[in-house]
Amino acid sequence: MNILIEDAESLEFLKENGKWTKKPADGKKFANTQTAFAAAKAEPIHKFNIVCYFPGTMQFVNLDQGNATDKTTSAA
């Protein structure tokens, strides 16, 4: 299981180097949703999703969502 940041508009995933990829396996993995949410808020994207990706089955679960202009914190 991997916790990733997904750009909700482009459906790309944040990589370790700050770039974006369409491949979830190449996305930066976060230890928990709070860390991912804080990192997503710092990125120059409008809407984002914090997703759990299961590489074995290639399935996603949306854990949280937000936008960089909203200064509230994650509920997760």
C-alpha positions in Angstrom: 0.0 0.0 0.0 1.3 3.4 -1.0 0.0 6.8 0.1 0.3 9.3 -2.9 -0.6 12.8 -3.9 -2.7 13.0 -7.0 -3.4 16.2 -9.0 -7.2 16.0 -9.3 -7.2 17.7 -12.6 -4.3 16.1 -14.5 -4.6 12.7 -12.6 -0.8 12.7 -12.2 1.2 11.7 -9.1 3.8 13.8 -7.4 7.3 12.2 -7.7 10.3 12.5 -5.3 11.9 15.1 -7.5 8.9 17.4 -7.5 7.9 16.5 -11.0 4.7 14.6 -11.9 4.0 11.2 -13.5 1.1 9.3 -14.8 2.6 6.1 -13.3 1.5 5.6 -9.7 4.4 3.3 -9.0 6.8 6.2 -9.6 4.9 8.5 -7.2 6.5 9.8 -3.9 5.3 7.6 -1.1 4.2 9.2 2.2 4.1 7.6 5.7 0.6 8.9 6.5 -2.2 11.1 5.2 -1.3 14.1 7.4 2.2 14.3 5.9 0.9 13.9 2.4 -1.8 16.5 2.9 0.8 19.0 4.2 3.0 18.3 1.2 0.1 18.7 -1.2 -0.7 22.1 0.3 2.8 23.3 -0.5 2.6 22.3 -4.2 1.5 24.7 -6.9 -1.7 22.7 -7.7 -5.3 23.7 -7.3 -7.2 20.5 -6.4 -5.6 17.3 -5.1 -6.4 13.9 -3.8 -4.5 11.9 -1.2 -4.9 8.3 -2.4 -3.9 4.9 -1.3 -2.5 2.8 -4.1 -2.3 -1.0 -4.0 0.3 -2.0 -6.6 -0.6 -5.7 -6.6 -4.2 -5.0 -7.7 -3.6 -1.5 -9.2 -6.5 -0.2 -7.2 -7.0 3.2 -5.6 -8.8 4.4 -2.6 -9.4 8.1 -2.2 -8.4 9.0 1.4 -8.7 12.7 1.4 -9.0 15.7 -0.9 -8.4 19.4 -0.8 -7.1 22.4 -2.6 -4.0 24.5 -2.2 -6.0 27.7 -1.7 -8.0 26.3 1.2 -6.0 26.7 4.5 -8.0 24.2 6.5 -6.3 21.0 7.7 -7.0 17.5 6.8 -9.7 15.6 8.6 -7.9 12.2 8.2 
